[in-house]
Amino acid sequence: MVNTDDFIKRLEILMEHFGMNASSFADKIGVQRSSISHLLSGRNKPSLDFVLKIMDIFPEVNLYWILNGKGNLVKSETDFSEKNKAKNENLHTPILSQDLSSEKNNRSESEAIISKNKPDHFQISKTDSEIFKIVVFYKDGTFKDFDPS
C-alpha cells in the first residue's frame, strides 16, 4: 500500500516543481478541486485513477517516485526521450523509469511464468527474504498489486 502521508508530501513537491497550487493542479489533471483538497488534508487516499491522470498530463514524472518515493521526481532525459520516441511511433506502451524496467529477457521470462498460471495466482519460490508485495505493471499503464500473505 502507498503510504498516504508520504504520498501527500510527494504531491506537494510535485506541485511546487511545476509551480502550481492545488487549484491549478486539479484543473490541469482534470479532477475536482475538492479532490486535491481532500487528498492534501489526508481525508482521502490517492486512487489509481488519480495517479494515472498525473502520469498522463506529466509523462516526465517518475511513476516509481510518485508511488513510493524511490528514484527522482523527473525521469532521466534518456527515459523521457524513449517515451516520446515510442509515442511518435504510435506505441502506447508506457516507458517506465530504469528503476522499474527490466531486461527484455527477464520480462519475457516473467510473462511466460505468469501466463502459465491463472491471472490472479502466482507461484513464488521461497527465498531468505520475506516478500512484502508484488506489483504487476500492464502495458496499458494500469497495475495490480498482490499481498502474498
C-alpha positions in Angstrom: 0.0 0.0 0.0 1.1 3.5 -0.7 1.8 5.5 2.5 -0.7 8.3 2.2 1.3 10.8 4.3 4.4 10.3 2.2 2.3 10.5 -1.0 0.9 13.8 0.1 4.4 15.2 0.7 5.5 14.0 -2.8 2.3 15.5 -4.3 3.2 18.9 -2.7 6.7 18.6 -4.0 5.3 17.8 -7.5 3.0 20.8 -7.5 5.9 23.1 -6.3 8.2 21.7 -9.0 5.6 22.7 -11.7 4.8 26.0 -9.9 1.2 25.1 -9.3 -1.1 25.5 -6.4 -3.8 22.9 -5.5 -6.5 24.5 -7.6 -4.4 24.9 -10.8 -3.0 21.4 -10.4 -6.6 20.0 -10.1 -7.7 21.9 -13.2 -4.6 20.7 -15.1 -5.1 17.0 -14.4 -8.9 17.2 -14.7 -10.1 16.4 -11.2 -12.3 18.4 -8.9 -10.5 20.9 -6.7 -12.1 19.3 -3.7 -10.4 16.0 -4.6 -7.0 17.7 -4.3 -8.1 19.4 -1.1 -9.3 16.1 0.4 -6.1 14.3 -0.6 -3.8 17.1 0.8 -5.7 17.1 4.1 -5.4 13.3 4.4 -9.2 12.8 4.3 -9.0 10.7 1.1 -6.3 8.3 -0.2 -5.0 8.6 -3.7 -6.7 6.4 -6.3 -5.1 4.6 -9.2 -7.2 6.8 -11.5 -5.7 9.9 -9.8 -2.1 8.7 -10.2 -2.8 7.8 -13.9 -4.1 11.3 -14.6 -0.9 12.7 -13.2 1.1 10.4 -15.4 -0.9 11.3 -18.4 -0.5 15.0 -18.0 3.1 14.9 -16.7 4.7 12.0 -18.5 8.1 13.2 -17.4 7.2 12.3 -13.7 8.7 9.1 -12.5 5.9 6.7 -11.6 8.1 4.8 -9.1 8.9 8.1 -7.3 5.2 9.3 -7.1 4.2 5.9 -5.7 6.9 5.1 -3.2 9.5 8.0 -3.2 12.3 6.0 -4.8 14.3 7.5 -7.6 14.0 11.0 -8.9 10.8 13.1 -9.3 11.5 13.5 -13.0 12.7 10.7 -15.3 16.1 10.9 -16.8 16.5 12.6 -20.1 17.0 9.2 -21.8 13.9 7.7 -20.4 11.8 10.7 -21.4 13.3 10.7 -24.9 12.4 7.0 -25.3 8.8 7.7 -24.2 8.5 10.4 -26.8 10.0 8.2 -29.5 7.6 5.4 -28.6 4.7 7.9 -28.7 5.7 9.1 -32.1 5.8 5.6 -33.4 2.2 5.2 -32.2 3.2 2.8 -29.5 1.0 3.2 -26.4 3.2 1.1 -24.1 4.4 3.4 -21.3 8.2 3.6 -20.8 8.8 3.4 -17.0 11.9 4.6 -15.3 15.0 2.4 -15.2 14.2 1.6 -11.6 11.1 -0.3 -12.8 12.2 -1.6 -16.2 14.0 -4.9 -16.7 15.9 -6.6 -19.5 13.7 -7.9 -22.3 14.7 -11.4 -21.4 13.7 -11.0 -17.8 10.3 -9.6 -18.9 9.8 -12.4 -21.3 10.5 -15.0 -18.6 8.2 -13.2 -16.2 5.4 -13.1 -18.8 5.9 -16.8 -19.6 5.7 -17.7 -15.9 2.6 -15.5 -15.4 0.8 -16.8 -18.5 1.2 -20.4 -17.2 -0.8 -19.6 -14.1 -4.3 -18.1 -13.6 -4.1 -14.3 -14.0 -4.6 -13.7 -10.2 -2.4 -16.5 -8.9 1.3 -16.6 -8.9 3.8 -19.3 -7.9 6.5 -17.8 -5.8 9.5 -19.8 -4.7 10.8 -19.4 -1.1 13.8 -17.2 -0.6 15.7 -16.0 2.5 13.8 -12.7 2.3 10.1 -12.3 3.0 8.1 -11.0 0.1 6.1 -7.9 1.1 4.2 -7.1 -2.1 4.2 -7.9 -5.7 3.2 -5.3 -8.3 2.4 -6.1 -11.9 2.5 -3.3 -14.4 0.5 -3.8 -17.6 1.2 -2.3 -21.0 -1.9 -0.2 -20.8 -0.5 1.8 -17.9 -2.5 0.0 -15.2 -1.1 -2.0 -12.4 -2.3 -4.5 -9.8 -0.7 -5.3 -6.5 -0.8 -8.6 -4.7 -0.2 -9.3 -1.0 1.3 -12.8 -0.9 0.4 -13.3 2.8 
